[in-house]
Amino acid sequence: MKIAFIGLGNMGGGMAANLVKAGHAVNAFDLSEEALATAKDNGCETFTDASEAVQGVDGVVTMLPNGAIVKSVYEGSVIGKAPAGAVLLDCSTIDVATAKEVAGKAEAAGYDMVDAPVSGGIAAANGGTLTFMVGGTEKAFKRAEEVLQAMGKAVIHAGDAGAGQTAKICNNMLLAISMIGTAEAMKMAEKLGLDPQKFYEISSQSSGYCWSLNAYTPMPGVGVESPADKDYQGGFATGLMLKDLKLAMEAAETADASTPLGRHAKDLYEQFAEENAGLDFSAIIKTL
């Protein structure tokens, strides 16, 4: 397939490279000259105009910072510019309402479109092991699946338009809550005189088992290797976790859903992000 990829940041650059590795021809666009240079080195054809990048393609993938930019790009550079038969895939993490609005406009113009936010972080984007949570019609999902499989290890159809975004923000709200709980328990055990490694060995094999402890241990030198062992560099930035928590709280308010722990997690990450937005989100343990 010939695919236009718009948005070559920390996540998008690796994703576009994996599409090339899978045998797809990729037209790459970004505002950053450095990102375009890297994309060219990775085998993409580069463009300085998004409207030109989508000409003659079979699909368009976007990985953009927020809903306003997603809406602007699709309305200004994709819908009516890309061939009518192209499938559109927005892999950004944005608010549910905008995802539904953009999908509605794309479908009204004759396109198949999915919202397909990701889980896995920069390492998974580079390694092609992302998990995609996909919202859209069954037809759109089937068309998008081939493209997404080239960039991930799991592609799951969550439901209609907006369902991918719903799954993403609910998943990351749960992740934030569990990471704070894991950090609290590890620090409390340490302050009570228990060796943190012993706590890990016990809790990771008992009812305290969870991803934040077992697969992403937030304390350096304990459990599995994680960003904690690299001074909390890399991984999933605190600023991005805060963004997802804010989206979750906006959605909770719209749905009249009670999320007391989610709201408290948002408040804690908001305070931590004031000076630590670039650190991995597991660095929240530093506050304890």
N, C-alpha and C positions, 0 to 999 in steps of 0.2 A: 504493500500500500504506500501511497504518497501522503505524508502527514505534515501538517503545519503545526509547529510547537511554539506557543506564545508564552513567554515568561521563563527565563533561564536562570533563576536564582539558585539558592543553595539546594533546593529540591529539584527544580525543573531541569537544571543542567545535566544531572545524572540520569534523569528519566529520559531526556531526549537522546542521550548517548546510548542508552539501552535499547531504544527503538531502532537505532542504526545497527546495533549489534544483532538485533533480531531480523535484519534484512529489509527494514522499511527505509524508504527515502524520506528524509526529514528536511523541511523548510523551517529554519529557526529564526525567531525574532525576539529581540529584547532591546530595551533602551540603553543597556550597558555595552559599551564597545568591548570591554574585557570579557563579558559573558559571551558575546558573539564570537570573539576570537577563540575561546575555549570550545565553543560548539563547532566551529569550523575544523579545529584540530581533531574533534571527535567524529568527523565525517558528515556533519550537517552542511546543507547549503544555507548561507546566512542572508538575511534581509534587514533593511533599515526601515521598512514600512510594513506594518502588519497586514494591511489590505493587499499588498503584493504577495506576501508570504502564503496567503490562503488561496491564491489563484490556482485552479486546476488540481486541487488536492482531493483525496478520498475521505480525509478526516482532519479535524482540528482539535488539538489538545491545548488547554490553557492551565497555567499554574500561576495564579496572581495573588497579590497581597490581601485584597478585601473585596466586599460586594460591590462597592461603587465603581472600582476599576473593572471588575468583571462585567458589570452592566455596560460601562462605557465602551469596552473593547468589543463586546458582542454586537452592540447596537451600531458602533461606528466603523468596525473593521471586519466583522465576520458575517453577520446576517446580511444577505444580499450581495456579498462579495465572494464568499466561498461558493463552489458549485452546489446547486440545489440538492444533489444526491449525497453530499458529504454528511458524515456523522460527527456530531459535536460533543466533546467531552471536557467538562470543566472539573479539574482536579483540585481547585482551590478550596480552602475552608472558609465559607462565608455564611451569612445568615440564611435561614430556611426561606424566608419570604422572598428575598432577591433571587435565590436559586429557582424557586417556582416561577417567578416573574420572567426571568430570562428564558427558561425552558418553554414557557408559554408563548413568548414572542418568536422563538426559534421554530417551534412546531407550527405556529400560524403561518410562518414563511415557508413551510414545507420540509424542514429539517428534522431528523431524529437527533435528540439530545439527551445526555445523561449528566447528572451531577455525581462525581466520583471522587470525593475526598479520600485522603490516604492516612494510613497509620504506619509508623515505622521509622520516621526520622531520616536524616541525611545519609547515614550509613546504608539503610535499606534502599534509599533512592538510588544511590550509587551502585549497590549490589544487585538491584533488580528484585528485591525481596519485600516490596511493599504489600500491604493489604489494602484493597480498594473496597469501599462501601458505596454501592451504586444505586442511584435513584433514577427512575425513568420507565418507559413502557417496556414490555417484554421484547418487542422488536428492536428498540433502541439499545437495550442491554445486550442482545445477541450480537448486534453489529459492533458495539463498543468492546465486547469481551476480547476479541482478537488483539486489539490494540493494548488493552490493559494487561493482558497476560504477558506481554513482552516486557513489562515494567514491574511485575509483582509476583508474589507467591500465592496469593489468594484474591479472588475476585468474587464478591458476594452481592447478589441482587437484593437490595434491602426493601424495595417497593417502588411506588410511583415517584414522580419528580419531587425533590426535596428530601426524600427518605435517606439518601446518602448523607446529607448534611445533618439530619436528625441523629443518625447513628453515630456520626463522628463526634458531635458535641456532647452527646450523652456518654459515649465511651470515654472521652477525655475528662469529663467531669468526674466520672468514677475513678479514673487514673489519678487525678489530682488528690482526691479524697484519700485513696489508698496509699499514695506516696507520703502524704502528711502523717497518716496513721502509722505507717511503717517506720518513718523517721522518729516519731514520738516514742514508739515502743523500743526501738534500738537504743536511743539515748537514755531512756528511763532505766532499761536493763543495765546499761553501762554505769549509770550513776548509783545504782543499787549494788554494784560490785560484781556483776556478771560479765564474763568475758564476751564481748560482742560476737566473736566467731562462734562461741558455744551457743549463744542465743540464736544466731543464724542457723546453726546445725539442727537445733531443736525445733524452732518455729517453722523453718522451711520444710519440715517433714511432719508437721502437725497442723492443727486447725488455723494457725497463722499464715499458712501457705497463701501467697498471692504473687502476682507478676512483679509488683514493685519490690518485693523482698527477694524472690527467687531468681528473677531474670534481670534485675536492674538495681541491685543492692546499693542504697544511697550512702553507705559508710565506706571510706577508703580502706583497702586491705582486708575487707570482710566479704565473704561470699563470692559471687561471680565478678569477673572484671567488668567494670562499668565506667561511665564518665567520672564517677567519684574518684577513681584511681588515676584520673588525668586532670586533677584539680577542677573537676566539673566543666571541662571544656568539651565542645562537641555535643552530640546527642540532640535533645529537644530543648530548645532555649526557653527559659522562664518567661520571656516576653511573649513567645508563641503560646505557651500554656495559658497565660493570662488572657490573651486574645480569645482563645477557645472558651475559657470560663465566662468571659463577658458575653460571648454569643450564646452560651448555654443559659445564662441568667436572663438575657433578653427573650429567648424562646420560652423559658419557664414562665415568665410574666405573661406572655401572649397566650400560653396554654393554661394559665391559672394552675400551674403545677407547684407543689410545695417542695422546695429544695434547700432546707436549712443548712445541711452540711456543704452542699455545693456553693451556697452563698458565702459561708464562712471560709471555704477554701479560696474562693475568689478574692475575698478581703485579705487573706494572708499572703497570697501571691501578689496582690496589688502592692502591699507594703514592701515585700521582698524585692519586687521588680524595680523599685525606685532607684536602687543602686546596683542591681544584679541581673538586669534583664537579659544579658548575654550569657549568663551561666546556665548550665543544664538545670532543668526544673527539680531534679533530685537534690540540688544544693539548698533547698528549703530547710534541710537538716541543720544548716549552719545557724538558724534562728533558735535552735533548741539547746 
